[in-house]
């Protein structure tokens, strides 16, 4: 839609919180746009977008979203806005129907064929003691060595936002702001699964957000992700050891 308004693809800005699907990042990269990862919450998404567009007026805000929360397709209201999102969805549905003769579901199928099939598994465990929460994460940190596998699932890299560490970065520093008072680790697995675990700032919850991409089918992505999450449960969360209640 930005293209229809004359905005070059490279000037299209999309954003998603780091616990949200990586599908938007892949789609933005395919079309040569600019994607930015942020901490959770629309305050981070909106403020980041406003700051970037202010610094580079050629950039055009196209989409910001957070899983299970909502979307922001403009910065007229710098927050999630379901009304404008629904209106744009209807406009898109009409565009694809009248110009290409396809439905939105068919268009989604085309996108999947282009960038891959994504499966997610998100949820939480009840963890009532902050000290237990910290112990769970510290066990994985292994005094700064970090585990290189969880069961049979090999780990390629780790980002520890609590400590400001990212093994993928040349300087080993996380690009996301450090949150020393909140536990948050993202694990990047060798099979391309991505799992973020974090403590809720308002509830006694240890949340997990996981995703797998497969180039062949959603079913294969789901099966592969299920195996990874079994290892995450058994070797990271260890609910029996730490007394976690799954919900």
Buried (B, 14 or more C-beta within 10 A) or exposed (E): EBEEEEBEBEBBBBBBBBBBBBBBBBBBBEBEBBBBBBBBEBEBBBEBBEEBBEEEEEBBBBBBBBBEBBBBBBBEEBEBBEEBBEEBBEEEBEBBBEEEEBEBEEBEEEBBEEBBBBBBBBEBBBBEEEEBBBEBBEBBBEEEEBBEEBBEBEBBBBBBBBBBBBBEEEEEEBBBEBBEEBBBBBBBBEBBBBBBBBBBEEEBBBBBBBBBBBEEEBEBBBEBBEBBBBBBBBBBBBBEEBEBEEE
